[in-house]
């Protein structure tokens, strides 16, 4: 048994290691969170890779939110809903008994009974299983179906590979679906599982469809075809269009396949014409007859129905698994560009069939590596709610919020709406908060720095905080955001440290200097170069702050500290001295002038003169949408990133700690029933959360717009800061409040929205893991740091990952994947132990005596 096999056995992975194995069946999957029948309505776990789009596995087993055609598709189950939405069904016939056919879904939700004049609820007329529950440990989702009237139980298992450090393995256009059927009777039983879907190529849900007269058919979508194929061990149906414009974002291909070699495969590439819903009736009759599909001539339909079935006999009280693969390829992404910019994944696969042909043989190994990651995290010492928040929010990275250009560059909306992206341009001030990308996929994070500094930045150092597309136009229409620009400087430092790549620093040093120096232009953010931002500061609240404030101030202090360290490494002594001087001046000034004894506040200035305004004067005109004396939830966001980067304190440590206590005191609301909110509804009723802003000393008449809201990315930022300052109980209270809101009944556990679903800032949740373990890594020095608290901690630097087990006497560092430079040793708490080995590779461990 080799090293990798030993690790897989240790972590409980049991599937076949051979990359070329056929007839793949899933291993036992771990469960982090269980959702009972009362908490399923909103559950939708996305099945898709980084930049590929996805379809979601619903809490009762339905396939929902079809988002594979370059646009979002919330609540979109293909153009024709009702009985024409995609589905899987099961045929069961015990030996000597009567046959039964059922939809492979749990019961209807109570909300679906409000169906408005009899308009169809998806598959409302199909027999269903009586009981359903959902188990999750993202990216693994499992639906449990049972019914006392049926002779079998079914577990639906869905996943898409997720392997930190391997963006290609984590960016595959596939939804893997395995149906584990257990014969609960005392006689052998014939069982068939069939997947059916209309060919909806060209119909991405972005236009109005499905009025009472019938479906709107896009130009060319009346020439959609289905073709049965067999090759490379695969059998299935290839869905394509001969009429949709090949340049349309909704043009592409889909494949429904299986590699099953044990059962009988049957299929249909069409059904009857769907007059008065006869197509689904014809399917049901055919499937219910014997579980075998019978091919028929193509009906005169624009979206022919494809059905693929696998049939087996299951012995009494035994189980069999029926595996299906959904793959797709839609190459013509436009995003926010007027022209097609394309998709990286489409450069890897010629079409949907090619994707299945290339991906399926790798599934055993991909599943093993995904299991190794998930098990390593789940078996760590982190509190369960931190694991849940960190792991489940990785969905944002594999939703339509994110895509990759053919060049490999990672791009992102802020989030997505039902049918379109929300807030374009890989917005720097939003993406500043998330840390999942750099700590899990370092190469992808570096492509974002490339966009920011080498494409979106003008020669004068102004960084367009919303990069235009195509990339050649990224700097056009440039607008600068003070927090976005300063945060990007800190992120270059972070990527340099995590990678240890000196050439990366050399490449970015001059652009970093230009971007930082833009703060010093006349009438700019710090035009008088005293270390304090007095100028007009556009920021993530989507307004301009006038005057010194902690939100921008600590980002600026962090940028100065990061630039100082990078300047030293580049032997740019003069620039290092300047950064140090401005940092010391600015940090001291904020502590002396913005800290009010409880927290840091905003001193408002006149937009024209930059003079301070006396906000207590009766006749003074205060600019709208300011913070003023408010207590801001993320006023320490720059300190949050400084801790993550290992840059130390940016202000007085005691003031920082007092401020976090004040945020908890003034901003945490345990029950929102009596709270007034004039904006969006992210928290309601008796739910709890951290307010964006509070005013213990009197609110401005017109404060910044989002002050009364609660948004998870900001809450995670504050919670991580609390962990760093020893406020673990408060941090867990905040994080638990978030996850209680996303309980499956009220909201989807795999989708934390802000201005749009799957909001990028929600991936700040990964910082809670980093803070709890006090994990820091410098590839430059080859040194890793952890808390001294005994336990086992999952870690990842974006290129390698593994665990560290800490006891009172020693620490054992294990690399599960990747190569790790550890020549500088391991620091546990305040104890540093030199390393015996400079390099650790996958499967290797090193124990340090403390």
VENCORWO-V522132 format. One line per field, one symbol per residue. ss: DSSP state (H for helix, E for strand, - for the rest). phi: phi as a letter, one per 30 degrees, with the letter a starting at -180 (. if undefined). psi: psi as a letter, one per 40 degrees, with the letter a starting at -180 (. if undefined). A space follows every 10 residues. Layout:
BEGIN
ss->???
phi->???
psi->???
END
This chain:
BEGIN
ss->--HHHHHHHH ---------- ---------- --EEE----- ---EEEE--- ---EEEEE-- --EEEEE--- ---------- -HHH--EEEE EEEE----EE EEE------H HHH------- ---------- EEEEEEE--E EEEEEE---- -EEEEEEEE- ---------- ---EEEEEEE EEE-----EE EEEEEEEE-- ---------- E--E------ HHHEEEEEEE E--EEEEEEE E--------- --EEEEEE-- ---EEEEE-- ----HHHHHH HHHHHHHHHH ---------- ----EEEEEE EEEE----EE EEEEEEEEE- ---------- ----HHH--- -HHHHHHHHH HHHHHHHHHH HHHHHHHH-- ---HHHHHHH HHHHHHHH-- -EEE-----E EE--EE---- EE-----HHH H----HHHHH -HHHHHHHHH HHHHH-E--- --E------- HHH------- -HHHHHHHHH HHHHHHHHH- -HHHHHHHHH HHHHHHHHHH ---------- -----EEE-- ---EEE---H HHHHHHHHHH HHHHHHHHH- --HHHHHHHH HHHHHHHHHH HHH-E----E ----E----- -E-------- -----E---- EE----HHHH HHHHH----- --HHHHHHHH HHHHHHHEE- -HHH------ --------EE --EE------ --E------- -HHHHHHHHH HHHH---HHH HHHHHHHHHH H--------- ------E--H HHHHHHHHHH HHH--EEE-- --EEEE---- EEEEEE---- EEEEEE---E EEEEEEE-EE E---EEEE-- EEE-----EE E---EEEEE-
phi->.dddddddde cidbdddddc dchdbdddcd bcbccdddbc ecdacdclcd iciabccddc jdcbhdbcci bdadicciec didcdeabbb cbbdeicddb bbddbdddde ddddchhidd dehdccebdd bbbbcbbecc bbcccaadcc dacbcccbab ebbeibdddc bcdbccbbcc ccdcccbebd bbcbcbaddc ejccidcdbi dddkddceej ddbdbcbdbb ahicblbccb bccdedcdec dlbbbcbbcd cccccbabca bdeddhhddd ddddddddda icdcdbdddd bdbeccbbbb cbccdehcbb cccbbcbaab dcdchccdbd cibddddcbd adddddedde dcdedddedd dddddddddd deeeddeddd ddddeddbcd dbbbdedjdd baddabcdba dcidjheddd deddbddddc bedddddddd ddccbccded jdcddbddbd edceddiebc cddddddddd ddeddddddi dddddedcdd eddddddddc deiddbdchc ibdcddbdad dibcccjdad eddddddddd dddedddddc icdddddddd dddddddddd ddccdcjbac cccdcddcci ddcddcddcd ccediccidd ccdcdcddde dddddicidc beeddddddd dddddccdcd adecccbccd ccbbhddclc ddbbbdcjdd dbdedcecdb bdeddddddd ddddcicddd dddddddddd dccjddbddc acdbdkdhde ddddeddddd dddhdbbbdd cibbbbddde lcbdbacjbb albbccbdca bccbccajcb dbddjcccic cccdcdbdbc cejcbbccdc
psi->hidddddddd eeheihehee iifhiiahii hdhhhadefd dehhhhhiih eeiiiihide eihighfefe iifhfhfidh abeeiiiiih hhgiheaiih hiigiaiiid deegegfeih ihfdehiiid iiihhigheh hhhhhiheei eiihhhhhih hhhiegddde fhgihhhhhh hhheaeiihh hhhhhiiigf hegeeeihif ieeaihhihe eefiihhhih ifeihahhhi hedhheehde haiihhiifh edihhiihei aiifhffedd dddddddede ehihiiihig idgihhhhih hihhihfiii hhhihhiihg efhdbeieih eahddeedhd addddddddd eedddddddd ddddddddei eiiddddddd ddeeddefae diihideehh iiidaiadei ihgiefhded eddieddded gddddddddd dddedehide ehhheghiii ddedeifhhi hddddddddd ddddddddde hddddddedd ddddddddee iheadgdefe ehhdahgiae efihihihid dddddddddd ddddddddde fgdddddddd dddddddddd ddddheddih ihhhihddee iihgeeidei hhiifidbei hhdfefdddd ddddefeahe ahdddddddd dddddddhhe hedehhhebi gehibeiiih idiigdfhii dgiidedeih hddddddddd ddddeefddd dddddddddd dgedddihef ghibgiifhd ddeedddddd ddefhihhed efiiiiiehi ahhiiheedi iaihhhaddi hhhhhdiahh hfdeahhhbe hhhiidhdhh iheiihhhh.
END
